[in-house]
Amino acid sequence: MDELAIKIEHVSKQYRLGAIGGGTLRGDLQTWWARKRGKEDPNSKIGARTDIKIGERFLALDDINLEVKKGEALGIIGHNGAGKSTLLKLLSRVTAPTTGTISYNGRITSMLEVGTGFHPELTGRENIYMNGAILGLSKKEIDAKMEQIIDFSEVRQFIDTPVKRYSSGMYVKLAFSVAAHLDSEIMIMDEVLAVGDMAYQKKCLTKMREAADKEGRTVLYVSHNMNTIRQLCDRCIVLDHGKVIFNGGVEDAIAQYMGAGESSIYPVSYDFRDNKRNHHFGKQIFVNDFRFLSTDAAKFFSGDPIEMEITLDSSIQVNDARVILRIKDRGNYVKYAGSLSEPFAIFPGKKQKFRFRFDSTPLQEDDYCLSLEIVSADTVGNYHAYDNPNASISIYIFQAQNPDINWAKQYWSNLRLPNLQIIDYKQDECI
C-alpha cells in the first residue's frame, strides 16, 4: 500500500464577512466609526460589495476529502474564488479549518504568495537560516545546503542585502530555492512562479518534477497555466465553489475545468438590448444578443474554431455589412482586431441571425474580453459604423495539449504568428 503524505477528512473553512479585523487597528477604527455614522467604509476597495450584512457567513471550502500519496505531484485547478488558495493556506497551517482534520507525514515548505515566510528587514542569507530553523534544521544542516540554495536562486550578488530591497522576481527565486533545497517532505506551491522569468520557471518546474520522481517528495501545485499542470502533475483535482468536483487524470481534469467555471464567469450568451450605446450607434442597425455555439462555457483550446451567433434588427438595407471583432486583455489593451467574415447583406423590417467562425490559433493561453461592431466599407476601404453594443464578452483560451513551445505571454506577447512553412530545401551530401 502506498504511503500517504497528506490526508484531509471532511474539512470546511468558513469566514464571517463584513467583520472588523481584516487590517490595521487604525483602519478598523475608521471602519467602525464610518459604520456608526452610516457612512461608506473608507477602507473598502473600489467595486467591492456594499450589500454584505455584518456577520454574513461564507463557506470557502465545503467538506473536502482528499488523500495525497508520498512522492505524488498533485495539481489543483479551478476558477478564481473556487477555494484553491484557501486549501493551500490550511495545508500550510497559515489558518485552521473550521471543521475537519488534516493529517501530515513530513515537514512542509510552501510558497503561497511573493514574500511569504521572509522577514523584510533580514538579508537573504538570514532568511534562509530562519526558514531552516522553522523546519527544525540545525545550523550545520543549513550550512551544508547554503551554496546549493544560493546557486539555484541566481541572486548571489544580493544574498547579504535585506530582502525588502528585492524585486518580486528576486523574492520568488530565493523563496523557491529555499523551499526546494531545505529537506522538507512536502512542497506546496501557489501560482507564484508566474512572477519569475521564463528560463527560471522552466528551471523550477524541472526541479519540482525531480523532487517528486527522484527524491520522493510530495508536490502540491496550483496554477491557471494548463501547460505547466501537464508538465508537472501526475493527478489533478478541480475545485468549484469550495467543493472537489473532479479527482483524477490530468487531461480529464483540464477538460472538466473547461466545462466548469459556471455560466456566470464565462457565459455563452449576452443580451444587449438594454446596453447604452455611444454616439449614433444602434439607431439604424441594433444588435440584440450574442452567443457562443456548441459549448457550455466560453472556454476554448488555442486552435479551436470558435463559433458565434448574433441577432439584430435593422431599419435600413446594407449590402456590404461586416463584423469587426476586437480582442482585449484584462488590462483593456487590444491584442487582436479583424473582420470575421466576407461582406453580407442586412435587410430592414425583420430580425436576422448571423453565424460566424473565428480561428483562435493566434491566441496564447489567457483571459480575454471580446467586443464586436457592425460596419460597412466603401470601395476604398473607408467604413461606416452602425452598432457597437458597448459590452465586454468574456472568453478564456487554453494552450493546446501538445504545443511546439511553451509560450510565455510576458515575454512573447499574447499573439503568435503562424508557423513558418518550408517551401523547398536542399541537403548537401556528407563528405
C-alpha positions as CSV (number, residue, x, y, z in Angstrom):
1,M,0.0,0.0,0.0
2,D,1.4,3.5,-1.0
3,E,2.3,5.6,2.0
4,L,0.2,8.8,2.4
5,A,1.8,12.2,2.7
6,I,-1.5,14.2,3.4
7,K,-4.9,13.1,4.4
8,I,-7.8,15.6,4.5
9,E,-11.1,14.5,6.1
10,H,-14.3,16.4,6.0
11,V,-12.5,19.8,6.0
12,S,-14.6,23.0,5.8
13,K,-13.5,26.6,6.2
14,Q,-16.0,29.3,6.9
15,Y,-15.4,33.1,7.1
16,R,-17.5,35.8,8.6
17,L,-17.9,38.6,6.1
18,G,-18.2,42.3,6.8
19,A,-16.5,41.9,10.2
20,I,-13.8,44.2,11.6
21,G,-10.4,42.7,11.9
22,G,-9.0,42.5,8.4
23,G,-6.5,45.3,8.6
24,T,-4.6,47.7,11.0
25,L,-6.1,48.9,14.3
26,R,-6.3,52.4,12.8
27,G,-8.2,51.1,9.7
28,D,-10.5,49.0,11.9
29,L,-11.4,52.1,14.0
30,Q,-12.0,54.1,10.8
31,T,-14.3,51.4,9.5
32,W,-16.2,51.1,12.9
33,W,-16.7,54.9,13.1
34,A,-17.9,55.1,9.5
35,R,-20.5,52.4,10.2
36,K,-21.7,54.1,13.4
37,R,-22.4,57.2,11.3
38,G,-24.0,55.3,8.4
39,K,-21.2,56.4,6.1
40,E,-19.2,54.5,3.4
41,D,-16.3,52.4,4.7
42,P,-13.1,54.5,3.8
43,N,-11.1,51.3,3.7
44,S,-13.3,49.3,1.3
45,K,-12.0,48.6,-2.2
46,I,-13.5,50.3,-5.3
47,G,-16.1,48.0,-6.7
48,A,-16.4,45.9,-3.6
49,R,-19.8,44.6,-2.5
50,T,-21.7,47.1,-0.4
51,D,-24.6,44.7,0.4
52,I,-22.7,42.5,2.8
53,K,-24.5,42.0,6.1
54,I,-22.4,42.2,9.2
55,G,-21.7,38.6,10.3
56,E,-22.8,37.1,7.0
57,R,-21.1,33.6,6.6
58,F,-19.1,32.5,3.6
59,L,-18.1,28.9,3.1
60,A,-14.8,29.0,1.3
61,L,-14.3,25.2,1.5
62,D,-17.1,22.7,1.9
63,D,-16.5,19.2,3.2
64,I,-13.2,18.4,1.4
65,N,-11.9,14.8,1.5
66,L,-8.6,14.1,-0.2
67,E,-5.6,11.8,0.1
68,V,-2.2,12.6,-1.4
69,K,0.4,9.9,-1.7
70,K,4.1,10.3,-0.9
71,G,6.1,11.2,-4.0
72,E,3.0,12.3,-5.9
73,A,2.7,15.6,-7.8
74,L,-0.9,16.8,-7.4
75,G,-2.3,19.7,-9.4
76,I,-5.1,21.9,-8.1
77,I,-7.1,23.9,-10.6
78,G,-10.3,25.9,-10.6
79,H,-11.7,29.3,-11.3
80,N,-10.9,32.4,-9.1
81,G,-12.7,32.0,-5.8
82,A,-13.0,28.2,-6.1
83,G,-11.1,27.7,-2.8
84,K,-7.6,26.8,-4.1
85,S,-5.6,29.3,-2.1
86,T,-7.7,28.7,1.0
87,L,-6.9,25.0,0.8
88,L,-3.2,25.7,0.5
89,K,-3.3,28.0,3.5
90,L,-5.0,25.3,5.5
91,L,-2.3,22.7,4.4
92,S,0.4,25.2,5.2
93,R,-1.1,25.9,8.6
94,V,-1.5,29.6,7.9
95,T,-5.0,29.2,9.2
96,A,-7.0,26.4,10.7
97,P,-10.1,24.6,9.3
98,T,-13.5,25.4,10.8
99,T,-14.3,21.7,10.8
100,G,-12.5,18.5,9.9
101,T,-8.9,17.2,10.3
102,I,-5.7,17.3,8.2
103,S,-3.0,14.7,8.8
104,Y,0.6,15.1,7.6
105,N,3.5,12.7,7.2
106,G,6.5,15.0,6.9
107,R,7.7,18.6,7.1
108,I,6.2,21.2,4.8
109,T,7.6,24.1,2.8
110,S,5.2,26.4,1.0
111,M,5.1,29.4,-1.4
112,L,1.7,31.0,-1.2
113,E,2.5,34.5,-2.4
114,V,5.5,36.6,-3.1
115,G,7.4,37.2,0.1
116,T,5.6,34.7,2.2
117,G,7.9,33.4,5.1
118,F,10.5,36.1,4.6
119,H,11.2,38.9,7.1
120,P,11.8,42.1,5.1
121,E,14.5,43.5,7.4
122,L,16.6,40.4,7.2
123,T,19.0,39.6,4.4
124,G,18.5,36.8,2.0
125,R,21.1,34.7,3.9
126,E,19.5,35.4,7.2
127,N,16.1,34.4,5.9
128,I,17.5,31.1,4.7
129,Y,18.7,30.4,8.2
130,M,15.3,31.5,9.6
131,N,13.3,29.2,7.3
132,G,15.6,26.3,8.0
133,A,15.2,26.8,11.7
134,I,11.4,26.8,11.4
135,L,11.7,23.4,9.7
136,G,13.8,22.2,12.6
137,L,17.1,22.0,10.8
138,S,20.3,22.7,12.7
139,K,22.8,25.4,11.6
140,K,25.2,22.7,10.4
141,E,22.4,21.2,8.2
142,I,21.5,24.6,6.8
143,D,25.2,25.4,6.1
144,A,25.5,22.2,4.1
145,K,22.7,23.4,1.8
146,M,23.6,27.1,1.7
147,E,25.7,27.1,-1.5
148,Q,23.1,25.0,-3.4
149,I,20.3,27.4,-2.4
150,I,22.3,30.5,-3.4
151,D,23.4,29.0,-6.7
152,F,19.9,27.9,-7.7
153,S,18.4,31.2,-6.7
154,E,20.6,33.3,-9.0
155,V,20.7,36.1,-6.5
156,R,24.2,35.6,-5.1
157,Q,25.2,39.2,-5.6
158,F,22.3,40.3,-3.3
159,I,22.3,37.5,-0.8
160,D,23.5,39.8,2.0
161,T,21.1,42.6,1.1
162,P,17.8,43.0,3.1
163,V,15.0,41.3,1.1
164,K,12.8,44.4,1.4
165,R,15.0,45.8,-1.4
166,Y,14.4,42.7,-3.7
167,S,12.2,42.9,-6.7
168,S,9.3,40.5,-6.9
169,G,11.3,38.2,-9.2
170,M,14.2,38.0,-6.9
171,Y,11.8,37.2,-4.0
172,V,10.4,34.3,-5.9
173,K,13.8,33.0,-7.0
174,L,15.1,32.9,-3.5
175,A,11.9,31.7,-1.9
176,F,11.6,28.8,-4.4
177,S,15.2,27.8,-3.9
178,V,14.8,27.7,-0.1
179,A,11.6,25.6,-0.5
180,A,13.3,23.2,-3.0
181,H,16.5,22.6,-1.2
182,L,15.7,22.5,2.5
183,D,14.8,19.0,3.5
184,S,11.0,19.0,3.6
185,E,8.9,16.1,2.5
186,I,6.0,18.2,1.2
187,M,6.2,21.2,-1.2
188,I,3.2,23.4,-1.6
189,M,3.3,25.9,-4.4
190,D,0.7,28.5,-5.3
191,E,0.9,30.3,-8.7
192,V,3.8,32.5,-7.8
193,L,6.2,31.2,-10.4
194,A,4.5,33.5,-13.0
195,V,6.4,36.4,-11.5
196,G,9.8,34.8,-12.4
197,D,11.3,34.9,-15.9
198,M,10.7,32.2,-18.4
199,A,14.0,30.4,-18.0
200,Y,13.6,30.3,-14.2
201,Q,10.0,29.0,-14.5
202,K,11.3,26.1,-16.6
203,K,14.1,25.5,-14.1
204,C,11.6,25.4,-11.2
205,L,9.3,23.0,-13.0
206,T,12.2,20.7,-13.7
207,K,13.3,20.9,-10.0
208,M,9.8,20.1,-8.8
209,R,9.5,17.1,-11.2
210,E,12.8,15.8,-9.9
211,A,11.7,16.4,-6.3
212,A,8.8,14.1,-6.9
213,D,10.4,11.4,-9.1
214,K,13.9,11.1,-7.7
215,E,13.6,12.4,-4.1
216,G,10.2,11.0,-3.3
217,R,8.9,14.4,-2.2
218,T,5.2,15.3,-2.4
219,V,4.3,18.4,-4.5
220,L,1.0,20.3,-4.5
221,Y,0.8,22.8,-7.3
222,V,-1.8,25.5,-8.1
223,S,-1.8,27.1,-11.5
224,H,-4.0,28.6,-14.2
225,N,-1.5,27.6,-16.8
226,M,-2.7,24.2,-18.0
227,N,0.6,23.5,-19.8
228,T,2.6,23.6,-16.6
229,I,0.0,21.4,-14.9
230,R,0.5,18.9,-17.7
231,Q,4.3,19.0,-17.4
232,L,4.4,18.6,-13.6
233,C,1.4,16.7,-12.3
234,D,0.5,13.0,-12.0
235,R,-3.0,13.7,-10.9
236,C,-5.3,16.7,-10.6
237,I,-8.3,17.9,-8.7
238,V,-10.8,20.6,-9.8
239,L,-12.3,22.8,-7.2
240,D,-15.6,24.7,-7.7
241,H,-17.2,26.9,-5.0
242,G,-15.3,25.1,-2.3
243,K,-16.1,21.5,-3.4
244,V,-13.9,19.0,-5.2
245,I,-15.9,18.3,-8.4
246,F,-13.2,16.1,-10.0
247,N,-10.3,14.0,-8.8
248,G,-8.3,12.0,-11.4
249,G,-6.2,12.2,-14.6
250,V,-4.7,15.5,-15.7
251,E,-6.3,15.7,-19.1
252,D,-9.7,14.7,-17.8
253,A,-9.3,17.4,-15.0
254,I,-8.5,20.1,-17.6
255,A,-11.5,19.0,-19.7
256,Q,-13.7,19.2,-16.6
257,Y,-12.2,22.6,-15.7
258,M,-13.0,23.9,-19.1
259,G,-16.6,22.9,-18.7
260,A,-16.8,24.2,-15.1
261,G,-16.5,27.9,-14.2
262,E,-20.2,28.3,-14.4
263,S,-22.1,30.5,-16.9
264,S,-21.8,33.5,-14.5
265,I,-18.0,33.6,-15.1
266,Y,-17.7,32.7,-18.8
267,P,-21.3,32.9,-20.1
268,V,-22.2,31.7,-23.5
269,S,-24.9,34.2,-24.2
270,Y,-25.4,38.0,-23.8
271,D,-28.4,40.3,-24.1
272,F,-27.5,43.7,-25.5
273,R,-31.0,45.2,-25.7
274,D,-30.6,47.3,-22.6
275,N,-27.0,48.3,-23.2
276,K,-26.5,52.1,-23.7
277,R,-24.8,52.9,-26.9
278,N,-22.3,55.7,-27.6
279,H,-22.8,58.3,-30.2
280,H,-25.0,57.3,-33.1
281,F,-24.7,53.5,-32.6
282,G,-27.8,51.4,-32.7
283,K,-30.1,53.9,-34.4
284,Q,-30.2,52.1,-37.8
285,I,-28.9,48.6,-37.0
286,F,-29.3,47.2,-33.5
287,V,-27.5,44.1,-32.2
288,N,-29.9,42.4,-29.8
289,D,-27.9,39.5,-28.5
290,F,-24.8,37.3,-28.9
291,R,-24.0,33.7,-28.0
292,F,-21.2,31.1,-28.4
293,L,-22.3,27.9,-30.2
294,S,-21.5,24.3,-29.3
295,T,-20.2,25.0,-25.8
296,D,-21.4,25.2,-22.2
297,A,-18.9,27.9,-21.2
298,A,-16.8,30.3,-23.2
299,K,-13.5,28.3,-22.7
300,F,-11.6,27.0,-25.7
301,F,-8.3,25.4,-26.6
302,S,-6.0,27.6,-28.8
303,G,-6.6,26.4,-32.3
304,D,-10.3,25.6,-31.8
305,P,-12.7,27.2,-34.2
306,I,-15.0,29.5,-32.1
307,E,-18.5,29.7,-33.5
308,M,-20.7,32.7,-32.6
309,E,-24.2,33.9,-33.4
310,I,-25.7,37.4,-33.3
311,T,-29.3,38.6,-33.7
312,L,-30.0,42.1,-34.9
313,D,-32.8,44.4,-36.1
314,S,-32.4,46.9,-38.9
315,S,-34.3,49.9,-40.4
316,I,-32.1,50.1,-43.4
317,Q,-30.7,47.8,-46.1
318,V,-26.9,47.3,-46.1
319,N,-25.4,45.1,-48.8
320,D,-21.8,45.1,-47.7
321,A,-22.1,44.7,-43.9
322,R,-19.2,43.3,-41.9
323,V,-18.5,42.3,-38.3
324,I,-15.3,43.7,-36.7
325,L,-14.0,41.7,-33.7
326,R,-11.6,43.2,-31.2
327,I,-9.9,41.0,-28.5
328,K,-8.6,42.8,-25.4
329,D,-6.6,41.5,-22.4
330,R,-7.8,42.2,-18.9
331,G,-5.8,45.4,-18.9
332,N,-8.1,46.7,-21.7
333,Y,-5.4,46.6,-24.4
334,V,-6.4,45.5,-27.8
335,K,-4.4,42.3,-28.7
336,Y,-6.2,41.4,-31.9
337,A,-8.6,43.0,-34.3
338,G,-10.0,41.9,-37.6
339,S,-13.0,41.3,-39.7
340,L,-14.7,37.9,-39.1
341,S,-16.4,37.4,-42.5
342,E,-16.9,38.4,-46.0
343,P,-19.5,41.1,-46.6
344,F,-23.1,40.1,-46.0
345,A,-26.5,41.7,-46.6
346,I,-28.8,43.1,-43.9
347,F,-32.4,43.8,-44.7
348,P,-34.9,46.1,-42.9
349,G,-38.0,45.2,-41.0
350,K,-37.2,41.8,-39.6
351,K,-34.9,40.1,-37.1
352,Q,-32.0,38.4,-38.6
353,K,-29.4,35.9,-37.3
354,F,-25.8,35.6,-38.5
355,R,-23.3,33.0,-37.5
356,F,-19.5,33.4,-37.7
357,R,-16.5,31.3,-37.0
358,F,-13.2,32.6,-35.6
359,D,-9.9,30.8,-35.6
360,S,-8.3,31.1,-32.1
361,T,-4.9,29.7,-33.2
362,P,-3.1,33.1,-32.8
363,L,-4.1,33.5,-29.2
364,Q,-2.0,32.1,-26.4
365,E,-3.4,31.0,-23.1
366,D,-5.1,33.8,-21.2
367,D,-8.3,35.5,-20.1
368,Y,-9.7,37.9,-22.8
369,C,-12.6,40.2,-23.5
370,L,-14.2,40.4,-26.9
371,S,-16.1,43.3,-28.4
372,L,-17.9,43.5,-31.7
373,E,-19.0,46.2,-34.1
374,I,-21.3,46.2,-37.2
375,V,-19.8,48.2,-40.1
376,S,-19.9,48.6,-43.8
377,A,-17.0,49.6,-46.1
378,D,-16.8,51.5,-49.3
379,T,-14.6,50.7,-52.3
380,V,-11.5,52.5,-51.0
381,G,-11.7,50.9,-47.5
382,N,-13.4,53.6,-45.5
383,Y,-16.0,52.2,-43.2
384,H,-19.2,53.4,-41.5
385,A,-20.0,52.0,-38.1
386,Y,-23.7,51.1,-37.3
387,D,-23.6,49.5,-33.9
388,N,-21.3,48.7,-31.1
389,P,-23.2,47.1,-28.1
390,N,-20.6,48.6,-25.7
391,A,-20.2,45.3,-23.9
392,S,-17.3,43.0,-22.9
393,I,-17.7,39.3,-23.8
394,S,-15.5,37.1,-21.5
395,I,-13.6,34.2,-23.0
396,Y,-10.7,32.0,-21.9
397,I,-8.2,30.4,-24.2
398,F,-6.2,27.3,-23.0
399,Q,-2.9,26.4,-24.6
400,A,-3.1,23.4,-26.9
401,Q,-2.4,20.0,-25.4
402,N,1.0,19.4,-27.1
403,P,2.3,22.8,-28.1
404,D,5.5,23.1,-30.1
405,I,6.8,25.6,-27.5
406,N,5.8,26.7,-24.0
407,W,4.5,30.2,-24.9
408,A,5.0,32.9,-22.2
409,K,2.9,36.0,-22.8
410,Q,5.0,38.2,-20.6
411,Y,7.9,37.8,-23.0
412,W,6.4,36.9,-26.3
413,S,3.1,38.7,-26.2
414,N,-0.5,37.4,-26.4
415,L,-0.3,36.6,-30.1
416,R,1.8,34.3,-32.1
417,L,2.4,34.3,-35.9
418,P,1.6,31.3,-37.9
419,N,4.3,28.7,-38.1
420,L,6.8,29.2,-40.9
421,Q,6.3,26.9,-43.8
422,I,9.3,25.4,-45.5
423,I,8.6,25.7,-49.3
424,D,11.8,23.9,-50.5
425,Y,15.2,22.9,-49.2
426,K,18.3,21.2,-50.4
427,Q,20.6,18.9,-48.4
428,D,24.3,18.7,-49.1
429,E,25.7,15.2,-49.2
430,C,28.0,14.4,-46.3
431,I,31.6,14.2,-47.4
